[in-house]
Amino acid sequence: MRFGGFIKNSLIDYPGKISSVIFFKGCNFRCPYCHNKELVFGPTHISSVSDPNTNMVDESFIFSFLEKRKNLIDGVVLSGGEPTMTKSLHRICESVRDMGFIIKLDTNGSYPNVLENLLYHGLIDYIAMDFKTSPDRYPKYMSNKVDLDAIKASIQLIQDSNVDYEFRTTCMKPIIDESAIHKMVPYVEGAKRYVLQRFVYSSSILNPDFFLGQKETDTNDLKAYQELIMPWVKECIIRN
């Protein structure tokens, strides 16, 4: 298998841990603010271990690297794209786990059956689920084919699990505003951790034209959102 990218060492992708990050290629959402637009679309075939144009990396290269770093890295982050779309995810998790690493999964929550399987087999130690916006806005901004029941099921499944987790929201108008937050918080009532992420504009995002003329979400907006969320969850933090 070939992955969409690989970071050998990261201090920020797994809270409190030193990690490597594996990026899966392909996603079922089209979030306009996505900073990994090269990972959104499906896999492409390449013949070399690492292609300088696509950043695709062969599975054997990654596992060879991890084998040599067993005592230097705490865990492995599986990100994307959307990892739960990949049929071999279970096998990849087993291989990483057999090497002694803890595993963090980044997901948009659209495949609760995959999450349930991984949790059942004890293959995940931390889940970061992106709760994008209020359910009524998903079809407009993320995908017109989104299964909202699946998103809700994943939220509940994660909260009912025994693993550490966070729900996180990238904040940018008109996708997120106070009205959206009001509609979102009942779904995460009692959650352990909720993270608000500041959107950073870049011409390299998936759809830069989407945000032209839009008012940026500032610190006051983020604090207002935080105040709305805090009564519903155990912890709500702003991550810049």
N, C-alpha and C positions, 0 to 999 in steps of 0.2 A: 504493500500500500504506500502511496505517496501523500504526504501532508502538505497543507497550504503554507506552512511556515514553522519555524522553531526558534525559540529564544533559549539559549543555554543557561543563563543565570538571571533571575529576577528577584528583587526584594520587595516588589509592590503588588504582584498578582495573586499571591496567597498570603492573607493577613498573618503576620508574625512568623512567616516561614521563608526560607530560601528555596526557590523553586525553578524548575525548567517549565517552559510553556510550549505545548503542542497545539498548533492551529489546524483545525479541520476545515476543508474547503466545501462550500455549498451552504446556502441558507434559504429558508422558506419565507423569510420576511425581507422587506425592502425599506428598512428604516432610513429616512433621508439623511440623518446625522451619522450614519455608520462610518467609522474611521478605518474599517477593514474592507473596503469595497472590493479589493482584489480577491477576497475570500467569499464574497456573496454568491458568485456563480459557481457552477459545478466543476468537478475535477477535469483537468486536461492532461493528456498523456505526454510525458517527457521521457527521454531515454537515459539521462544522466542522474547522478545522485542528487545534485542540487543545481537548479537552473537559475542563473543570475537575473533573468527577466521575470520569472514567475515566483521565485523564492520557494518553489516546491522542494520538499526534502523527502528522501526515501526513508521508509520505516527502519531499515537495517542501520542506517547512519545514526538515527535517534537512539535506538536501543543500545547500540555500541557505545555511544556517548554516555548514556545513563548508567550502563554497567560499570564504567570507569569512575563514576562520580557518586557511588553509593554512600560514601562517608562524608560527602561535601554538600549534598543537596537533600533537603528534607522531603520535598514533595514534587509532584508533577501536576500542572494545571492543564486541563483539556478545554480548549476554547475554540473560537471559530470566527466566522461561519457559525453553524449550529451542529455541535458534535452528535446530538441525539438522532440526527438524520442518517448517520453512518452505520451500516449494518454490522461492521466489525468493531463497534465501540466496546461491546462486552469483552471481546477477546483482547483488545488493547488494554482495557482496565485490568484484566487478569494478568497480563504480561507485566504491567507496571507494578501491580500489587505483589507479584511473585518476586520482584526485585527488591522489595522492602520499602517502597515509597508510599507515602500517603497521597491521596488524590483529591483535587478540587475540580469540580465541573462547573463551567459557565454555560448557561442555557437560557433560551427564551421561554421555556416551559410548554412548548407546543406538543411534546410527545410524553405525556405522563406515564404511558405504559413502559417506555424505556427507562424512565426514572425509577419506576416501581421495581423493575427487574434488577437494576443496579443496586438499589437499596436493599432488596431482598437478599442478594448475594454478598452484601457487605463490601461492595467495591468502591464506595464513595465516602469520603471523610468530610467534605465541605461542598456545599452547593451555593452558587451565586446565581439567582434567577432574576433576569431583567423583567420587571413589571413595567411595561412600556408606557401605558397611559390608561385612561378609563376604558372599560370594555367597549363602550359605544364608539370610541375613536379608533380602535384597532383596525377595523376594515378600511378606514379612510387613509390612515398614515402608515400602517405596517403591512397589511395584506388583506385583499378583499376575499381571500379564501380561508382566513383564520378561523379556527375552531375555538370559540370562546369558552366552551365547556371544558376543553382540554387545558386552557390557561388556568381556569379556576381549579380544576382537579389537581394540577401540579402545585399550585399554591398550598392547597390543603394537604397534599401528600408530603410536601417538604416540612410543613409545620408539625405534622404528626410523626415525623421521623425522629430518629435518635442522633442524627448527624448535625454538625454545626452548619449554619447557613446565614445567608442574607438575601433580602430582596432589595433591588436597586433600581433607581429611575434616573435616566438622563433628562435633565430639565431644560427645555427650550420651548418657547411659545411658537406656534399655537398647539403643539402636541401636549404640553403640560402647562396648566395654569391652575388657579385655585379651584375652579369648578371641577377640573379633572381629578385633583387630589381628593376633593370631597367625595367623589364617586368611587375612588380607589380604596380608601382606608377601611371600609367595612370588610373587604376581602382579605386584609392582612391583620385583622384584629388579633392581638396577642402575640404577634410575631416577635422573635428574639431580636432581630436586627434589621433596620431599614436604612438604606444608604441613598442619599440624594447626590447625584453627580452633576457637576457644572458642565454644560455643553461648551466646547471650544470650537469656534468656527475655523474651517480650513477649506481651501479650494480643492483638497484631495478627498473630501467626504463624498459619499455616494451621490448626493443630489445637492450640490452647493447652491443652485438657483432657488431651491425651495425656501431658503432663509433670507434671500435678498429683501430688504425692506422690513423684516421682522424685528421687533424690539427684543434686544438681548435680555436673557434672564440674569438679573444682577444679584448681589449679596442679599439685598433686602427681600427679593422674591424668594430666594432659597430659605432664608430664615422664617419667612411667613409660611412656606410649605412645611418646614420642620415643625413649627408650632401646631399646625393642623394635624400632623401625623403623630406627634409625641404622645397624646392621650390614648392612642390606639395600640401602641407597640411598647416593648420594653426598652428599646434603644433606637434613636434616630440620629444619624450623623450626616454631616455634609462633607463630601470628599471632593477636593479640588483636583 
